Amino acid sequence: MYFDIPKTTSYLKSVLSWLPSTTSSLAHSTRVFFLPDFVTLQESANTASGTDLIVGAQHTHQDDAGAFTGEVSPKVLAQAGAKILEMGHAERRRLYGETDKGVVTKAVGAARNGLTPLICVGEISKEGGVEKATEECWLQVKDVFSQLPKGSPVILAYEPVWAIGASQPATPSHVVAVTQALRQKCAAEVGWTGDELTILYGGSAGPGTFEKIKEGVDGLFLGRFAHDPEAFRRTVEEIGGAKE
Ligand SMILES: O=C[C@H](O)COP(=O)(O)O
């Protein structure tokens, strides 16, 4: 909720001005997505239509329709042009009571409408190290997999709660260890591997972050440090790498 309507419009315009030349200069095929608020979602999706920018939503209800005043359904979000639905963000868990169970039903709602769930997981406290962090994250997401059709695409955004809104990201060694352990659990315990599973890191990520953690993650989930479109461009370039 950092952006208002004019800011979303101007941000999108800036991103779309560099995106085609940036993506064609990258060594690795790189997917770039943008999750605006509900009010600007449809216009953003229309503006981004025919470009490489994927648009999605920051939140969803689990059902397609019903007596849920104030909520927005995954069906409507799909009709508005969303391709990705975020769920389980630390702020929604802390401030609005979102639960692991709720995340399961939302992920199912997303998949039912042909959308990719982007599931945020992350340990609350810095204490406890890699093992405790991995366990906490796994408990937040493991039940999703048994409810989704086998092979549905899933994006996990590993965001240690203590690293969100901070001055710098979690240490590279911590991020790599936790994300590698999560990837291993996804493969060994529920059989989600390869292109079906994307793992991102979020939490004060920005230019310079990806290079240090790329052994564990496929990309980044950016907040404040991508609010400047130029910083976003630099980060996308780092993730995709320059062609030889
Ligand atoms: O939704 C974005 C993440 O929570 C990260 O936010 P941040 O990069 O501003 O810490």
Ligand as a Chemical Component Dictionary entry (heavy atoms), coordinates in Angstrom:
data_LIG
# 
_chem_comp.id                   LIG 
_chem_comp.type                 NON-POLYMER 
_chem_comp.pdbx_formal_charge   0 
_chem_comp.three_letter_code    LIG 
# 
loop_
_chem_comp_atom.comp_id 
_chem_comp_atom.atom_id 
_chem_comp_atom.alt_atom_id 
_chem_comp_atom.type_symbol 
_chem_comp_atom.charge 
_chem_comp_atom.model_Cartn_x 
_chem_comp_atom.model_Cartn_y 
_chem_comp_atom.model_Cartn_z 
_chem_comp_atom.pdbx_ordinal 
LIG O1 O1 O 0 6.065  -7.625 -0.128 1  
LIG C1 C1 C 0 7.241  -7.371 -0.070 2  
LIG C2 C2 C 0 8.067  -7.882 0.963  3  
LIG O2 O2 O 0 7.377  -7.999 2.150  4  
LIG C3 C3 C 0 9.387  -7.223 1.121  5  
LIG O3 O3 O 0 9.311  -5.876 1.506  6  
LIG P1 P1 P 0 10.636 -5.026 1.679  7  
LIG O4 O4 O 0 11.551 -5.405 0.557  8  
LIG O5 O5 O 0 10.190 -3.622 1.593  9  
LIG O6 O6 O 0 11.242 -5.402 3.002  10 
# 
loop_
_chem_comp_bond.comp_id 
_chem_comp_bond.atom_id_1 
_chem_comp_bond.atom_id_2 
_chem_comp_bond.value_order 
_chem_comp_bond.pdbx_ordinal 
LIG O1 C1 DOUB 1 
LIG C1 C2 SING 2 
LIG C2 O2 SING 3 
LIG C2 C3 SING 4 
LIG C3 O3 SING 5 
LIG O3 P1 SING 6 
LIG P1 O4 DOUB 7 
LIG P1 O5 SING 8 
LIG P1 O6 SING 9 
# 
